[in-house]
Amino acid sequence: MGFDGLVVVSDPYLQRRFTQADLRALQAQYAALRDASPRGRLRMRDLPAAISSLRGTATVAAKGDAEKENSAPEPGPGPGLTDEEWASVLKAVSRADERPHQDASFELFLRVYAEMQLRLKGAGSGGAGGKKAGGGIARSSSSSSAAFLTAATTTLLHTISESEKASYVGHINAYLAEDPFLKTALPIDPATDHIFHVTKDGVLLCKLINLAVPGTIDERAINTKRVLNLWEKNENHTLCLNSAKAIGCTVVNIGTQDLAEGRPHLVLGLISQIIKIQLLADVNLKSTPQLVELVEDSKEMEELMSLSPEKILLRWMNFQLKKGGFQRTVSNFSSDIKDSEAYACLLDVLAPECSAKPSAMSVKDLLHRARLVLEHADRMGCKRYLTPKDIVDGLPNLNLAFVAHIFQKRNGLSKQMKQVSFVDGLSDDAQVSREERSFRLWINSLGISTYINNVFEDLRNGWVLLEVIDKIAPGSVNWKMANRPPIKLPFKKVENCNQVLKIGKELKFSLVNIAGNDIVQGNKKLILAFLWQLMRYNILQLLKNLRFHSNGKEITDNDILAWANKKVKDSGKHHSRMESFKDRSLSSGTFFLDLLSAVEPRVVNWSLVTKGEKDEEKQMNASYIISVARKLGCSIFLLPEDILEVNQKMMLTLTASIMYWYLKRPASHSFDSENGSSCETSSTTTSDDSASESSFDDKCS
């Protein structure tokens, strides 16, 4: 499965942690160690000594660790751990069926290597290193800002949290109970694994995405027959994954086959992300401008705008706790709330009329106190999302969901927003806001280590832009000259941004009248212009790396335009044509529907297509186009408004995405029914990986 030279590992954590270049290098080292071992056997108990013997090779860092490309060769990491620490590493990563005397698989080798790196990284930073949940490997602290989206509900053992499963099933039962199609399947029994069977046709997951962000999927594109064939299920799963990515979920390591098989840890992980996006939808200044009450000046406002919803929720919680005279600061949704004291104070501040005797604070038993807190929340009308034991155990995902729902129900903020001058900057131009969203989701889809919440704030130190450039143009960043966050000195940020622009010029971007300080100052117009050139470069490189065009011939916008017109004409639609990517006739949507039908005749249901003459008809067509393209396998981040207004940039990306899907698919199949997600416009593909792709039939262009 996959392309020639692609190293596939079954564990999603390992697939995320290491790049393909890393995996190939480690696979070669693993093979060499095994061959050098007595009788060609590399056993689990031999791994510490074997890994310690790896000299003269640079340590393979976690994916996204920017220094890995430029670090000089150094001794292997073995001597950095004591015998006791190595024993702890083996204990942490070994599975129940693995014994010290058994042969060590490549994945076990990777797990040990990854855990060893976390221990060394933790020791080097003076921290606790790789803290684990349930014996698994934790993610790097560098991605903590995205924890609310990427926090795993699984460990390397692929176990799942029964509490989380019960909570998410309860959420689905409550919010989707009235859906006409799902009525026969709901309610789902949380005590069983039925949820993983109900999701196998993809319909429930698509409905859940629309619940989280209404209008993401045009439900006319969902296959909702009672009995679906494999192709129809695959289309639903492909639509689901591309739509989940479009609302901000991390789906790099989930494929359509995983959903079709109902793999519990992956399905629950996806459901968890979707539900969190729904619950945190209002935790931002745009949706809840009253959050301005949390800040005193423009500097604090900038800080608030750059925070993730999780961090904003913590800040809001501490703001309310301060009103109640609470002495501690809550910094997480785990250990800091285990004793329920913060919850008791928060609910007393927000809903004193719902309190009862005895008060939670007067009870010493933690479980009893947690129970009283949840009863208080019930009287407020809040859904629980967790049990008293979940609070005492400090389950972060469920506590986050609980606090988010409290915020939705009653945030305690003034309905009269503070009239201060720095609030004026909150109202963005609609097109600027849409472009910011598109670029933000595209950046997050690249799989870099930093999660972006706002491009205008999060890109100002230059580091994320360097990460993006390194992803789409590997080797172009001089990491020795880069300044890693946190960066306090402004000139260090300018240095990063100057390198960004220097590389941009090398990539032949148009950078007239833009300086590094413009990015540091958050100049929206210039940041959007630069991001557009990055996205366009990425798309054109992906197309170039497919071996269809004369040994890597450069692809131009005109090539994409000509290809689209030719495909539509060859399909028999001689009168359907676009003159340019700003052709006003594109607003009707008919050309893109013709193009989608030309590349895959069965994907468009023409009985659902309107003439595209009235505004309402155009809106319906635009919504349908986006969902059909995602259903086909295209990863796109535009909105229906971009089609209606004929946003030239988004028209190019849409056309190029369809072209990329068509050229990348196996030539012998009209539709890849088992691996639809591999046909997507995955921005995570690097030129290094593309170089190893199998060649396809040149004639399919």
N, C-alpha and C positions, 0 to 999 in steps of 0.2 A: 504494500500500500504506500502511496506517496510517490515522490519523485526520486529519481536515481540519486543516491548520495544522501538522502534525507534520513536522519536518525530519528526513529519514532520510539518514544517511551510511553508506557501506559499511564503513568502517574502525572496528573496535570500540574502538580507543584513543580516536578522536575522539568517538565516541558517549558514551564514559564521561567524557571530560574536560570536555565542555561540556553545560550544561543545555539544555533545549528553548528557554528564553527566550534563552540565549546564542546558540544556533544561529540562531534567527529574526533576532536583531539583527545577527549577523555576515553572514547571508545578504543582508539588506537593504543592509548596507555594501558587500558584494561586488558586488551588482547596481549600486549607485550608482557605485562605482569603475569598473566595466566600462563603464557608460553614459557616464561622463565621459572615458574614454580615447579616443584617436584611432581613428576608425572603429569605435568600440564594441568594441575588442579589448583585453583585459587579458592581457599576456603574462607569462611566468614572470619574466623579467628586470625587468619593471616593478613587481613586487610590493614590493620594499623601499621605493621612493619612494611607491608608493600607500599602503602601510600607514603610512608616516611622515606622510602627509598627513591621517590620521584625527585631527582635533583636536576637543576639546570633548566627547569621549565617554569614559566610564570604561573602563579596561582590563577586558576580560572575563577573569576569573580562572578557574583550573581548577575543575571541579565539586567542591564541598565546601569551597572556600576561603571561609570564613565572612564575610570582609569585603566580598565583592563586592556584597551587597545594599545596603550602607549607605555605600560609598565615594563621595565627591563626584566630579563630573566633573573630569577632569584632562586635560592634553594627551596626545595620542597617543604611543605608545611609541617611534616611529621614531628620534628623536635619541639614544636611549639606546644604540644600536649603531653601531659604526664600519663603514666600507665593507668592511673585512676580515671583520668579524663577520657582516655580512649575507651575504657570499659563503659563509662557513662554514655559515650557516643554510640557504641554498639547496642547498648540496652535501649537507648532512645529510638533507634531506627529499625530495630529488628522486629519482625512480625511474629505472630504466635506460632506459625508453622516453620520458622527458620531456626536452625540450630548451629552452634559454632563450628561443628565438624563438617557441615554441608558445604557444597560448592557455592561460591558467591556469584550471584547473577550480576549482570551489568547494572541493573537498576539498584540492587543493593549497594554496589560499588558507588553509584551516584549518590545514594542517600547518605552513605557514610561520608563521602567527600563534601557534600553540601552541609551536613551537620558540623563537620570539622571546621569548615570555613566560618560558620556562625559562631562557634566557640572562640576561634582565634580573633574574629572581628570584635566580639564582645570584650575579650580580654584586652585588645588593643585600644578600645575606646574607653576602657575603664567601666563599662557597663556590665549588665548581666548576660550579654550575649544573646544567643537564640533561645528565648523563652518559648516553651512549647505548650500547646494545648492538647491534653490527652496523649502525650507521648509523641506527637508529631513534630514537624519542623515548622517554626514560625517564619513569617515573612520578614524581610529586612525592615528595620525601623524607618528607612527612607521613604517607605510607602505608607507611613502611618496616617498621613492626611487623607488617604483614600480608604481607610479601614472600614468605613461604613458601607462601602461598595464591594470591597474585595475580601473582607474578613471571611475566612473559610469556615464552613460548618463541618469540615472533614479533617482527618489527619492522614498521614501516609498509610494508615491501615484501612482507609476508606470507610471508617465508621461514621455514623451520623448521630446527631443529637436528637434523641426522642422528644425532648422538650421543645426543641425548635420545630421539629416536624409537626408536633401537635399544635403549636402556636400558628404556624403558617397554614395548616389545614383549616384551623378555626377561622383564620382571616379569609381564606377562599370561600368557605361555607357561608360566611356572613355577607361578603361583598358580591358574590356571583350567584347567590341563591335564586335570583329572579331571572337569570339569563335563560331565554327560551331553549337554546340548544343544550345547555348543561343541566337543565332541571332533572333529567333522568339519572344523571351521574352524581348529583349532590343531594344531601350532604355526604361528605366522605368521612369515614370512620378514622379518626386520628390514631386509634390504637393499632391499626393495621398498616400494611404497606400499599393499600389500595391507591393512594395518591400517585404512586409511580406507574400504575397501570392506566389510570385515567389520563395521564399526560402523554401517553404514547402516540396519540394521533395528532398532537400539537395544537389542538383547538383551545384547550384550557389555558395553555401558556400564552397564546396569542391574545385571548380575552383578558388575561391578567395584565399583559403589557398595556392594553388599551385602558384598563382600569387605572394603572399607574400614571400614564400620560395619555389622556383621551385624544383620540384622533390619530394616534401613531400609525395604526394599521387600518386600512379600508377593509372592513369586515366582508365586503363582497369578494375580496381576494382569498379569504380563508376557505379551504375545502371543508364543508360541513355536512357532507353526506353521512348517513349513519354507518355505512360500511365503506371505508376508504381503502384503495389499493396502496401498494408500497410507494408508488410515485407520488400519489396525492398526499400521503403522510409526510414524505420527504419534502415536498413543497411547503407544507405547513411548518415543518421544523426549520427549513431554510429561511422562510419568512420570519419565524420567531427569532432566530439567532441574529439576523441582520437588523431586525427592528429593536431587539434588546440592546444591540450595540449602538443603535441610533438614539436611544434614550440614556445612554451612559453606563450600561452594564459592561463588565469585563467578561468577554466570551472567547478569549484567545484560545483556550484549551478545551472548548466544548464543541463537539461536532454533531451533525444530524443523527449519526448512528447512535451516539450516546443517549440522545433523547428517544430515539425509536426503541432502544433496548430498555429504557427506563432506569438507567444507572442511578441509584439513589443519591450518592454523594454529589453527582454533577447536577441532577435535576433539582435537588434541594438547594444547592448553592445558587443556581440560577433564580429559583423562586425567591430565595432570601434577598437577592439583589433587587429584584423587581419590586417586592413589597417595601423594601427600605426606600426605594426611589419614590414610591407613592406616599409613604408616611413623611418623608422629608421634603416633599414638593413645596411646601409653604415656608420652609425654614430658609428664607433668603429675603433680602431687602426689596426685591421687586414684587414678590407676592405678599410680603408682610412689611410694608414700609414702617410700621410702628416699631420695628426693631431698632430704628434710629434712637430710640429711648435708651439703648444700651451704651451709647457713645456720647462723648462730651465735645469733641472737636473734629476737625477734618482729618487729622492724623489717625485718630481712632477709627474714623469712618473708613479710611483706606485699608486699615488692618481688618476690619470687620468684613469688607467686601472680598478680601482675599481668603477668608476662612472657608473651610468645608462646612456643609450643613451640620455635620456632627459637632464640630468645634463651636459653631454658632449656638447650637442647642445647649452645649455645656455652659457657654457664656450667659445665655438666657437663664439657665437654671441657677447659676451662681448669683445673678442679678436678683432673682426672686428670693433666693435663700438669704441674701443680705437683708432684705426687707423684714424677714422673719427672725433676724438676730442670730442666724446660724454662724458658728464660729469658724468652721472649716471651709476649704475650697474644694469643690468636686472637680477632679481632673480626668476622670474616666467613668465608663459605665460598667465597671467591674468591681474592683476592690473598694472603691470609695463609697459605694452604695450598699455594700453587703449587710451593714447593720440597720438599714432602713431609716436611719435618723434623718438623712437628707430628704428622703421621700416624705416622711411624716411632716417635716417643716414645709416642704414645697406645697403639699396639698392643703395644709392649714392656711398658707398665704393665699393660694388661688381659690379655695372653696371652703372657707371657715364654716359656712352654714351646713356643710355635709359631714362635719366631724361628729364623733360620738364618744361615749364613755365605754370602757376606759380609753384614754388617749394612747396612741401608739408609743409615745415617748415614755410613758409611765410603765411600760411592760419590759421586763428584762430578757425574756426568752426571745431569741432572734426570729424563730419561725412564727411565733405568736404575733410578734410586732409586724413582721412582713404580711401576715394574714390581715391584720387590722388596716394596714396601708392599702391593701388591695380592696378591702371592703369600702374604704373611704373613696377610692377611685371608682368603684362600682356605683356609688351613690352620685358621683359626678357625671356618670354616663360614659365613662372611659372603658374601652375594651382592655382586657387584662394583658394578653400576649405572654403572660408568664405566671408561674405559680410561686407561692411563698418560698419554696425550696430553690427556685431559679434565682430569686433575689439573693438569698443567703449564699448560694454558690457563685454569685457574681457573673452570670452568663451575659457577656457584653451585647450580643446581637439582640437578645430579647429585652434587656433593660433599655437599650437604645430605642427599640420599637415602642416600648411602654412610655418612655418620656416623650417621644415624638407624638404619640397619640394624645398625651396630656396637652402638649403644645397646640395641637390641632383643635382640641376641645375647648381649652381655656388658657390663653397665653398670658393673661393678666397685664397686658400692655395697654397703654392709654390709646383710646380710639382717636383722640385729638393728637395727631402727630406733631412733634416739636417743630416749630417754625424756625429752622436755622438755615443759614445760607448754603452750607455744603450739601443739603438735601437736593438742591437743584440739579446736581450732576447725575441723579439717579435715573432721570427720564431720558432714555436713549432713543435715537432714531430707530424706527422699526427695522429697516434694512441692516443697519449696523448691528442691532441686537441679533438678527437672524444669522448674519455672517459670523458674528462672535460665537454663536452656538454651533454652527457648522464646523468652524475651525477647532473649537474646543473638543467636540466629539471626535473629530478626525485625529487630533493629537492623542487623545486618550486611547484611541483604537490602535495606536502604534505599539503599545506595550512598553512604553518607557517607564522608568521607576517612579516618576513624579506624577501624581494625579492632578489634573487641572480643573479648577472650579470657576475661574474667570481669566480669560486670556489677557485682558488689559492689566490685571494686577499680578497674575502669577508668572508672567513672562518678563517682568521688568528687571529682574536680576541677570537675565541672559542665560542662566543655566539650563532652563528647560528648552530654550531654542537650540542650544548646543546639543542637548540630548536628541532633539528631533532631527537636527541636521546629521548627527552621527548615525541615526537610524536609516535615513533615506539616502545618505551619501557616505557610507562607511569609510573611515580613515581620513576624513577631511578635517576633523577637529583635532587640534593640538591640546590634549587634556593637561599637559604639563603647564600650559599657560592659562588654564581655566581656574576660576575661583569657585570653590564649592560652597553652597549654602550651609549654614546661615551666613549671609554677608552683611556686615554692619556698615562698612565704609563705602560711601557712594562711588568712589573712583574704581573700586573693585568690580562693581556692577557694570560700570562703563567699559572696563577692560573686557568683560565677557561679551557685552553687546558689540563692541568694536570688532572682536574676533568673528562674531556672527555675521556682521556686514562684510568683513573681509572675505569670508567664505562665500557669501552671497554673490559678491563681485566675481569670484573665481568660477561660480556656477552660472555666470552671465545673467544675473538678475538685474532688473532696472532699479537702480538705487540712487536716483538723482535727489539731491537735497535731503538726505536722511543721514543722521549721525547716531552713534551709539547712545548718546544722551537722550535722543528722542524716544527711544524704547524705554530707557530708565524712567523718563518722565511720564510714560504711559500715553503717548500720542496715539490715539485710537486709529486715525486715518492711516498713519504710516505703518502701524503694527498690522492692521488688516491687509494692507497692500503687500507687506513682506510675507505674511502667512499665505496669501493667495499664491504667490510665486513659489513658495515651498510646496504647497499642495499640488500645484500644476506640475512642478518638477517631478514630484513623486509619481504622479499618474503617468507622465510621459516616460519616465524611467522604467516603470513596470511594463509598459507596452513595448519599449525598446528591448527589454530583457527577454521577452518572448521571442523565440527564434523564427519569426515569420517574415521579418523585413530586412532581407539582404544583409545578413551578418551584423545585426545591431545598428542598422541605419537609424538615424535620429528621426523621431516622430514629431510632427508638427500639428498645430491645431487644424490646419487645412487637410492633413492626412485623415484626421478623425472625422472631419466634416464630409470629406469625399467618401470615406468608407461607409458612413451612415446612409448617405444618399444612394450609394450603389446597392447596399443591402435591401433598402426599401424598393428601389426600382426593380431589382432582380426578383423580388417576391411578387411582382405583378402590379404594384401600386405606382404606376407611371406618373400620376399627377401629384403624388405626395413628395414634397421636397422642402428642405430648409436652405435658405440662401446664406445664412450665417448663424452664429450662436446668439444673435440679438434680433433674429427674424421675428417680428411681432406675431406672425401666424402660429408660432409655437405655443402661444397661450391657450389655444384650443385643445392642445394635448393630442390631437389626432396623429401627428407625425411620430411622436414617441411611441404611441400604441402600435402604429404600423411597423416601427423599427423593432419593438419587442416581439411582435408577431413574426417578423421576418427571421429573427435569430432563433425563435422557438415557437412554431405555429400554435401549439396547444396551450400556451401560457395565458393568452388573452381570451376572455369570454366576451365576445363581441355583443352579446345581448345586454351586457351591462354598460356598454359604451354609449355616450351621448354624442350629439352632433357638435358639441363644443361651441355653440353660437351665443348662447346667453351666459351671463356670469355664473349662474348656478351650475349650468352644464359644464363650464370650464373647470369650476371648482371640483366637481365630481370626477371628471377625467383626470385632473392633476393628482388628486388623492389616490385614484386607482393606479395611475402610472407608477407612483412611488412604491406602493405595496407589491405590484406585479414585478417590478424590477428587483425588489428584495426577495420576493418569492422565487425568482429565477436564480438568484445567488449573488446579486450585486450589493456591495456594501456602500451605501450612499447616505448623505447626511443633510440633504436639502428638505425644504418644506413645500407644500402645495403652492404657497404664495410666491416662491421663487419661480415656479413655472408660469403662474398667472401673470407675474410682472416681467417675465422673460429676463431673469437675472443672468446676464451673459456668462459669468463665472460658473454658476451652478448648472447652466445648460451644457457647458463643456464637460464638467465633471460627470454629469449624468450620462452623456453620450459616450465618454471615454470609459466609464464603468461598464456599460453594456458591451462595448467593443472588447474590453479586457476579458469579461466573462466569456464572450463568444470565442475569442482566440485561444483562451487558456483551456477550454474544455477539451477532453479527448475527442479526436476527430471522428472516431468510429461510433460515437454515441450522440444522439440528439439531446439527451439529458442524462446527467450523471445521477442516477436514482439512488445510489448508495452513499455517495460522498459529495452531496450538493454543496456543503459548506466549503469544500476545498476549491470550489469554482468561484468563490467570492472575490471581490476586489480587495483582497487582504493587504492592508498597508503594512502589515508586519513582515511581508516578504522583502528580503534584502537582496541586493544585487549578487551577493555572495551565494545565497541559496538559489537564486534564479539561474545562476550559471550552471547548476547541476541538473536542471530540469531535463526531462526527456524531450526529445524533439518531436514535433507533431507534423502532420501533413501540411506542407507549405501552401497547398492549394486552398485551404479553408479560409484564407484571408479574402 
